[in-house]
């Protein structure tokens, strides 16, 4: 499966599509969270490595930007090195992502221990530098005092319940705010037959203004380098 995953990752990078990985201790509720966040139908099963192949879903932000969200295998304490190696191509999804949603079971007796165990694996696979949002799940079953303690210890966190939907809207808003933003400003006049470029700007860029004129669509905003290069032929001052 490694070749297939590598090809998909390269394709996403080529199109400058940001990627989000959902990672965490086994049975933290990652697949259920992906279902909630993307309305995807994913196997939900309480077992180690129930999710063997990352389930990747294409989704969009509230303003129409496209990104991907992947569910990954569940981690455990002191994950044997040979298991890390065996699943390395799967775990590389985490290290290659733009944002990690680190899911922790807020109702577990030792959520801090779970967080530490998962971060050990992050370090081993080279994912420690990837921006991380801690998602404290199972708020419907957790002790409010524990949730408050976790929020204090993990300032960059959000409390949710994948079961009831509590906190999901806030989590999505935080994810969208964390996604990498396009870096190249542009102002272009696109002929009406280039509606394909307008569509790509909607999906991959950020639109500051758009006006339909007699000559075409006047658009200004920000785009990634590849798209900005294609738009350069239509640049106006």
C-alpha positions as CSV (number, residue, x, y, z in Angstrom):
1,X,0.0,0.0,0.0
2,X,3.0,2.3,0.5
3,X,3.2,3.1,-3.2
4,X,-0.4,4.0,-3.4
5,X,-0.2,6.3,-0.4
6,X,3.0,8.0,-1.6
7,X,1.2,8.7,-5.0
8,X,-1.8,10.2,-3.3
9,X,0.4,12.3,-1.0
10,X,2.4,13.6,-4.0
11,X,-0.8,14.4,-5.9
12,X,-2.2,16.4,-2.9
13,X,1.1,18.3,-2.5
14,X,1.2,19.0,-6.3
15,X,-2.2,20.6,-6.0
16,X,-1.3,22.4,-2.8
17,X,-4.2,20.7,-0.9
18,X,-3.6,21.0,2.9
19,X,-3.9,17.8,4.8
20,X,-5.1,17.1,8.4
21,X,-4.3,13.9,10.2
22,X,-6.5,12.5,13.1
23,X,-4.1,10.6,15.4
24,X,-4.3,9.4,19.0
25,X,-4.4,6.5,21.4
26,X,-6.3,3.5,20.4
27,X,-10.1,3.8,21.2
28,X,-9.9,7.6,21.7
29,X,-12.7,7.9,19.1
30,X,-10.7,8.9,16.0
31,X,-12.9,7.2,13.4
32,X,-16.1,8.5,15.1
33,X,-14.6,12.0,15.1
34,X,-13.8,11.7,11.3
35,X,-17.4,10.7,10.8
36,X,-18.6,13.8,12.6
37,X,-16.2,16.2,11.0
38,X,-16.7,15.0,7.4
39,X,-19.9,12.9,7.5
40,X,-17.7,10.0,6.2
41,X,-18.8,6.4,6.8
42,X,-15.7,4.8,8.5
43,X,-15.3,1.5,10.4
44,X,-15.7,2.2,14.1
45,X,-14.2,-0.7,16.1
46,X,-12.6,-0.9,19.5
47,X,-9.3,-2.6,18.7
48,X,-5.7,-1.9,18.2
49,X,-4.9,-1.1,14.5
50,X,-8.6,-1.5,13.5
51,X,-7.8,1.2,11.0
52,X,-4.9,-0.2,9.1
53,X,-5.0,2.0,6.0
54,X,-5.6,5.7,6.6
55,X,-9.1,6.7,5.5
56,X,-8.7,10.0,3.8
57,X,-11.7,12.3,3.1
58,X,-11.7,15.4,0.9
59,X,-13.6,18.2,2.6
60,X,-14.0,21.9,2.4
61,X,-13.7,24.9,4.7
62,X,-16.7,27.2,5.3
63,X,-15.3,29.6,2.6
64,X,-14.8,26.8,0.1
65,X,-11.1,25.9,0.4
66,X,-10.4,22.2,-0.2
67,X,-8.4,20.1,2.3
68,X,-8.1,16.4,3.2
69,X,-8.7,14.8,6.6
70,X,-7.2,11.3,7.4
71,X,-7.9,8.8,10.1
72,X,-4.8,6.9,11.2
73,X,-4.0,3.8,13.2
74,X,-4.4,3.9,17.0
75,X,-1.3,4.1,19.1
76,X,-0.5,2.4,22.4
77,X,2.0,2.8,25.2
78,X,5.6,1.7,24.4
79,X,4.7,0.8,20.8
80,X,7.3,-1.8,19.8
81,X,9.8,-0.5,17.4
82,X,9.1,-3.3,14.9
83,X,5.5,-2.3,14.9
84,X,6.4,1.3,14.2
85,X,8.5,0.1,11.3
86,X,5.8,-2.2,10.0
87,X,3.3,0.6,9.9
88,X,5.8,3.3,9.0
89,X,4.2,4.2,5.6
90,X,0.9,4.5,7.3
91,X,2.3,6.6,10.2
92,X,4.1,8.8,7.6
93,X,0.7,10.3,6.8
94,X,0.9,12.0,10.2
95,X,4.4,13.3,9.7
96,X,3.5,14.7,6.2
97,X,0.4,16.5,7.3
98,X,-0.1,20.2,7.8
99,X,-2.0,19.7,11.1
100,X,-2.5,16.9,13.5
101,X,-5.7,16.5,15.4
102,X,-4.4,14.7,18.5
103,X,-7.5,13.0,19.9
104,X,-7.5,11.9,23.6
105,X,-10.3,10.1,25.5
106,X,-11.3,12.6,28.2
107,X,-13.2,9.8,30.1
108,X,-10.1,7.6,30.4
109,X,-8.5,7.2,33.8
110,X,-5.1,8.5,32.5
111,X,-5.6,10.9,29.6
112,X,-2.3,12.6,30.3
113,X,-0.5,9.2,30.0
114,X,-2.2,8.6,26.6
115,X,-1.1,12.0,25.3
116,X,2.5,11.4,26.4
117,X,2.5,7.9,24.8
118,X,1.2,9.2,21.5
119,X,3.8,12.0,21.5
120,X,6.5,9.5,21.9
121,X,5.5,7.9,18.6
122,X,5.2,11.4,17.0
123,X,8.9,11.9,17.9
124,X,9.9,8.5,16.5
125,X,8.2,9.1,13.1
126,X,9.4,12.7,12.8
127,X,6.0,14.4,13.4
128,X,6.9,16.4,16.5
129,X,7.2,19.6,14.4
130,X,3.8,19.3,12.8
131,X,1.3,21.8,14.4
132,X,-1.0,20.0,16.8
133,X,-4.5,20.6,18.1
134,X,-5.5,18.5,21.0
135,X,-9.1,17.2,20.7
136,X,-10.4,16.1,24.1
137,X,-13.2,13.6,23.1
138,X,-16.0,11.9,24.9
139,X,-17.0,15.0,26.8
140,X,-20.5,13.4,27.3
141,X,-18.8,10.7,29.5
142,X,-16.0,12.6,31.1
143,X,-15.6,14.2,34.5
144,X,-15.9,18.0,34.1
145,X,-13.0,18.5,36.6
146,X,-10.8,16.3,34.3
147,X,-11.8,18.2,31.3
148,X,-10.9,21.5,33.0
149,X,-7.5,20.1,34.1
150,X,-6.8,18.9,30.5
151,X,-7.8,22.3,29.1
152,X,-5.4,24.0,31.5
153,X,-2.5,21.7,30.7
154,X,-3.2,21.8,26.9
155,X,-4.0,25.4,26.0
156,X,-4.3,24.6,22.3
157,X,-7.2,22.2,22.7
158,X,-10.9,21.8,22.2
159,X,-13.5,19.7,24.1
160,X,-15.8,17.6,21.9
161,X,-18.1,14.6,21.9
162,X,-18.1,12.7,18.7
163,X,-21.2,10.9,20.0
164,X,-23.4,13.9,20.6
165,X,-21.8,16.5,18.3
166,X,-20.8,18.8,21.2
167,X,-17.9,21.1,20.3
168,X,-17.7,19.9,16.7
169,X,-18.4,23.3,15.2
170,X,-15.7,24.9,17.3
171,X,-13.2,22.1,16.4
172,X,-13.9,22.7,12.7
173,X,-13.4,26.5,13.1
174,X,-10.1,25.9,14.8
175,X,-9.0,23.4,12.1
176,X,-9.8,26.0,9.4
177,X,-7.9,28.7,11.2
178,X,-4.8,26.4,11.4
179,X,-4.7,25.4,7.8
180,X,-1.7,26.9,5.8
181,X,-2.8,30.0,3.9
182,X,-1.8,30.7,0.3
183,X,1.3,32.9,0.1
184,X,1.2,34.7,-3.3
185,X,-1.1,37.8,-3.9
186,X,-2.7,38.1,-7.3
187,X,-5.1,40.3,-9.3
188,X,-6.3,38.9,-12.6
189,X,-8.8,39.4,-15.3
190,X,-10.0,36.0,-16.4
191,X,-11.9,35.5,-19.6
192,X,-15.3,33.9,-19.1
193,X,-14.1,30.7,-20.8
194,X,-11.6,30.2,-18.0
195,X,-14.2,29.3,-15.4
196,X,-12.0,26.4,-14.5
197,X,-9.4,28.8,-13.1
198,X,-12.1,30.6,-11.1
199,X,-13.2,27.3,-9.7
200,X,-9.6,26.4,-8.7
201,X,-9.2,29.8,-7.0
202,X,-12.3,29.0,-4.9
203,X,-11.0,25.6,-4.0
204,X,-7.3,26.2,-3.5
205,X,-6.9,29.9,-2.9
206,X,-8.5,32.8,-1.1
207,X,-10.6,35.4,-2.8
208,X,-10.5,39.0,-1.5
209,X,-12.7,40.5,-4.2
210,X,-14.5,39.3,-7.4
211,X,-16.3,41.4,-10.0
212,X,-17.9,40.3,-13.3
213,X,-17.0,42.9,-16.0
214,X,-17.6,43.1,-19.8
215,X,-14.1,41.6,-20.4
216,X,-14.2,38.8,-17.9
217,X,-14.0,38.1,-14.2
218,X,-11.8,40.4,-12.2
219,X,-10.5,38.5,-9.2
220,X,-8.0,39.4,-6.5
221,X,-6.7,37.3,-3.6
222,X,-4.0,34.9,-2.6
223,X,-2.9,31.6,-4.1
224,X,-0.2,28.9,-3.8
225,X,2.8,29.2,-6.1
226,X,1.6,26.7,-8.7
227,X,-1.8,28.3,-9.2
228,X,-0.3,31.8,-9.0
229,X,2.0,30.8,-11.9
230,X,-1.0,29.8,-14.0
231,X,-2.8,33.0,-13.2
232,X,0.2,35.2,-14.0
233,X,-0.8,35.3,-17.8
234,X,-4.0,37.1,-16.8
235,X,-2.5,39.6,-14.3
236,X,-3.6,43.2,-14.2
237,X,-2.4,46.2,-12.2
